[in-house]
Every structure is written in structure tokens, then in C-alpha cells.
Amino acid sequence: MPPAAATNLGYEPPDGGWGWAVVFAAFISIGFSYAFPKSLTIYFKEIQEYFSVSYSEIAWLSSVMLASMYAGGFGLAFNLQPALTIIGTYFQVKRPLANGLAMTGSPVVLSTLAPLNQFLFDSFGWRGSFLVLGSIVLNCCVAGALMRPVNKRAEFQPNNGSPTSRRKGSVEAAAVDFRSQSANPSTKDDTNKSKCQSFVSRYIDVSLFTHRGFLIYLIGNVLMFFGFFAPVVFLAPYAKHQGIDEYSAALLLSIFALVDMFIRPITGFLGNSKWIRPRIQYFFSFAVLYNGVCHLLCPLASGYGGLVVYAVFFGLAFGMLSALLFEVLIDLVGTHRFSSAVGLVTIIECGPVLLGPPISGALVDMFGDYKYMYYACGVFMLVPGIYFFIMHYYNYKKLDEEHRQSMVVEMRISEEAVELKLNQNEKTDNER
């Protein structure tokens, strides 16, 4: 299986300039994509009473929206997928910071929509509120107009970036070439592929399913997403269930979003540092584990003050995880394969995204208490957090071994080249 992706993109990303306008556009697009389904939880209790449905049934409202967005369908999917992909084409050195700033759009929009939704509901009811929200989401069209294609005609300059990243990229590229030459001495096999395989590989990089890092990320995320969105979806209903008034319940989402808003760019800044970026997968593993601990401790929070404390710590955990969620995928597979990787990941993840909130709602229906739902979500986050720590330790160890092997290959190739040059010079001297 291949190592982590090399950093040679074939062109020099601007790492700034118009890229910051693209980050702003992604900020808006990602903000509405993630915040809109979460903010609708304000209407859950009223819609539930209007249609006389259970907690598990009302949870389908947000889960279907999120799942269709992840599956690459219509609507919000057109906001999310391009926004995630285009940042990787504009940034390389500053990519974790750019991703962190773009992902901040979700809590910023959520902190605004949560109290706004309560005001709209009081003024227009839930049906009228949806009409107003639809007109607000149309602002994403303006954001899309800012996403210009990057100029790839500029020649790639290998001297840019840190010495470590340049050395790592060249070594990994050499290792990949060496393994591909050893395993495939000729390229004739490529011509024997069927037309169907060629068509599939043109749009979907199925070879990612043989990529060690991608598989580690995918397996852990599938389990993690069963408990990822449900605590946010049920935060306001949980508060109302405890007898807290509507505006105070909506304020919990705003507090959560406010903390989330500040921690995402901070996480991006830390992830871009020389101490964390070389082992950023451990930082991601800690964020997943931290989320699980927060949910397991949530039932211990008593009263509105306890829920505020939970909202603060959950905002920290959720923001850290969200800021790193797609950055670590780029770190594993590289910018060239990120578009296919994020497409495959989000399509597969739409299953747990779709089923997670309804399953959590079913636990509430079954036991008549929210604490079992939070326990379940805590386990769904805690287990993959431990899994990520173990598997990324294994992955980094294998990468170091492959790094050493590629260095040996480089030295051998260099020695053979020097020896060949000496033989040629000696032959030339003898002919004279």
C-alpha cells in the first residue's frame, strides 16, 4: 500500500492572493451546509406536536438533509463538495489554517441562525420561517461566484515550502515509483483494462481502497459518524425536555456555536505549526476521543448551568474535530486524490449520518430519557478515538520504514549512476 501522499502538485499553489477570497466563499458555503440542518432543531418540538410523531421520527428531518448532503445529492451538496475541494488547489503550506478558517463558517452561521429561527418561529410559524430561511440560503450563489479555478500554468518550484516537506515529498515519490516499477515492470496491463473499468476510474479513484491511510480514516469515520451529529441535533430538545424555556434552549446552540467559532481557526493555526503538522493524525485522534468523553459526562450536568458548561466543552471538542476532519484526509491521500477521496468518504458516511440521529431518537423513545442517547454517542466517539491512536501509530511506523527503504533506494540509484558515469569516462579515455 502506498505511503502518505507526496507534496509535488505539478504547479505552485498561490498560498494566498485570491485564495483568501476562495476561503471566504468556502466559509459561507460550508457554514450554510452544516449549520442549516442543525439550526432546524429549534422547530423539532413544534413539528413533532403538529404531526404527532416520536423523537426517532422527527430526527429524520436533520439526518436526511445531512445524509443527502454527504451523499453528493442535490441542494447543500453543491455547497459542501466544491468548497472542500477548491481549498486544496489554492493552498499547500498554509492549508491547515485555510481549512480551519473555512470550517469556521459552520459555527458562525449556526450562532446566528439559532436565535433567528426562534424569532422567525414566533413571528411567522415554522412554515413561514422555512420560506425566509430559503431566501437567506440563496446567498450561497454569491459565494459560488468567487470560486475561480486556480492558475495551474505556473511551474512548480521545488524550493518552496519547508525543507522537511520537500525532502518528504521527493522521498515518497521515489518510493512510489520504485514500488510501482517493481510490481509493474511494464505498462501493458493498463491497455488491457475494460472500457467499464476505464470509465469508473475516470470519475472514481477506486485504488483508494488499497491505500492504507485512506482505509484507516474511512473505517474510523464510519463508526464515529453514528454519534457525531446527534448530540447537536438533540441539544435544544434536551434542554426543553428539562423544562428550560425556548429562548434559553436556543441560546445553548449559540453558546456551542460561539465556542466552536473561535476554536476552529485556533485549531487550524495549531495544526499548521511545525510541532503538530508532521503528526497531525494524533491531533485528530485526540479530538475524536475528547468528543466521546464530553458526551459520556453530559448526563452528569444538572440544570441550565450544567448544560451551559457542557455546551462550552462540547463546542471546543466539536470545533477541533470539524477543523481537522478533511485536513487529515488531504494529509493522507494528497491534493491530487482528495476530490475522489472526499467523494467516496462522504458517500459511505451518509449511511451513519442518516441513521445516527434516528437511532439516538429511538433510544429516547425507548427509555424516556436523553442520558442513554448521550452514553451511546459517547461510546460511538470514544471507540474510534482509541482506534485512530492505535492505527495512526502503526501507519506512521510503516511510513518511517518506507522512508528508510526509499532512502536506501535513492542511495543505490545514486551509486549506480556515479559508477555508470565513471565507466563511461573510463571507456572514453581508453578509446582515445
PyMOL commands that set and color helices and strands:
alter all, ss='L'
color gray80, all
select helices_A, chain A and resi 19-51+55-58+60-70+77-90+95-103+105-137+140-145+163-183+188-191+195-203+206-210+212-224+230-233+235-241+246-271+277-300+303-324+327-333+335-367+371-431
alter helices_A, ss='H'
color red, helices_A
deselect
rebuild
show_as cartoon
